[in-house]
Amino acid sequence: MTASSFAAPRLRNLARRPSRSAEPGGTAGSAAPERCDLCAEALAPDHRHLLDIQEGRVSCACRACSLLFDRKESGGAHYRLLPQRRLRLDGCEIDDMLWAGLGVPVDLAFFTRGEASGEVSVGYPSPLGVLWSAVDPQSWAEVRAIHPALDGLADDVEALLVHRARGAREHWLVPLDDCYRLVALVRAHWKGLGGGPDVWQRIEGFFRELSTDSHPGAKEASWPTST
């Protein structure tokens, strides 16, 4: 298990991404505008992100650069445009026994699958950033069997995000940059051993934002019912 090499400034930038759960009284545009990491063009608040497959870093992209890498093959083995769908997996329940078998020591984590290796890794937020460990293939096979939407998890750029902390039982398919926003939030606001009330309020706000996201990809995915 290792700490991620993702740069702290980039994590902070993701944490500042505008959201529906912003605190009352906040003003848009108060910070200096961000710029595209590829061409230095000024970025819109709702800009897209690219994943550097080789380095494992998330980069901000303007509209033109996003269009350039919109197709998977456009970035070759280097860049991949992160998707936009946010899919709540209703009916998905990873029970305590399976969770223990996954070897995750906390109740807030996300799972990704590497296209090149086929291996699944689990990352979880901590005061030090994101920590990673490998997932046993058999345990992951059990997870995949829980919900049919998990077969469509996009390699490298999408994650299964699981929130089991404090009685929650939420399972989402989300873009990888959402996971790093959550990591940045925890890193910035965690206090003491238990995190403190402020960070947990912000975590709950993060998941409320996922639930109310207006993007067409934000919807619930339930088990199909027979007719």
Long-range contacts (C-beta under 8 A, 24 or more apart in sequence): 1-131, 1-132, 1-133, 2-131, 2-132, 3-126, 3-128, 3-129, 3-130, 3-131, 4-56, 4-123, 4-129, 4-130, 4-131, 4-132, 4-183, 5-55, 5-56, 5-57, 6-56, 6-57, 6-58, 6-129, 6-130, 6-180, 6-183, 7-57, 8-129, 8-187, 10-57, 10-58, 10-59, 10-180, 11-129, 11-180, 11-183, 11-184, 11-187, 12-184, 12-188, 13-60, 14-49, 14-58, 14-177, 14-180, 14-181, 14-184, 15-181, 15-184, 15-185, 15-188, 17-45, 17-181, 18-45, 18-46, 19-205, 19-206, 19-209, 20-208, 20-209, 20-212, 20-213, 21-205, 21-206, 21-208, 21-209, 34-60, 35-60, 36-60, 36-61, 36-62, 36-65, 37-61, 38-62, 38-65, 39-64, 39-65, 41-65, 48-81, 48-82, 48-84, 49-81, 49-82, 49-175, 49-177, 50-75, 50-79, 50-80, 50-81, 50-82, 51-79, 51-80, 51-81, 51-82, 51-156, 51-157, 51-176, 52-78, 52-79, 53-77, 53-78, 53-79, 53-80, 53-116, 53-156, 54-78, 58-82, 58-176, 58-177, 58-180, 80-156, 80-157, 81-157, 82-157, 82-158, 82-175, 82-176, 82-177, 83-154, 83-157, 83-158, 83-175, 83-217, 84-175, 84-215, 84-217, 85-158, 85-173, 85-174, 85-175, 85-215, 85-217, 85-218, 86-172, 86-173, 86-174, 86-175, 86-178, 86-210, 86-213, 86-215, 86-217, 86-218, 87-149, 87-172, 87-173, 87-174, 87-217, 87-218, 87-219, 87-220, 87-221, 88-170, 88-171, 88-172, 88-210, 88-211, 88-218, 88-219, 88-220, 88-221, 89-147, 89-149, 89-150, 89-171, 89-172, 89-173, 89-220, 89-221, 90-220, 90-221, 90-222, 91-147, 91-222, 91-223, 92-146, 92-147, 92-149, 92-150, 92-171, 93-146, 93-169, 93-171, 94-143, 94-146, 94-162, 94-164, 94-171, 98-139, 98-142, 98-143, 99-164, 101-136, 101-139, 101-142, 102-135, 102-136, 102-139, 102-140, 102-143, 103-133, 103-135, 103-136, 103-139, 104-133, 106-165, 107-163, 107-164, 107-165, 107-166, 107-168, 108-162, 108-163, 108-164, 108-165, 108-182, 108-186, 108-203, 109-161, 109-162, 110-159, 110-160, 110-161, 110-162, 110-174, 110-179, 110-182, 111-135, 111-140, 111-143, 111-159, 111-160, 111-162, 112-156, 112-158, 112-159, 112-160, 112-176, 113-153, 113-155, 113-156, 114-155, 114-156, 115-155, 115-156, 123-159, 123-179, 123-183, 125-182, 125-183, 125-185, 125-186, 125-187, 126-186, 126-187, 126-190, 127-186, 127-187, 127-190, 128-187, 129-183, 129-187, 130-179, 130-180, 130-183, 147-171, 147-221, 147-223, 148-223, 148-224, 149-173, 149-221, 163-203, 163-207, 165-200, 165-203, 166-200, 168-207, 170-207, 172-210, 173-221, 174-210, 178-210, 181-206, 182-206
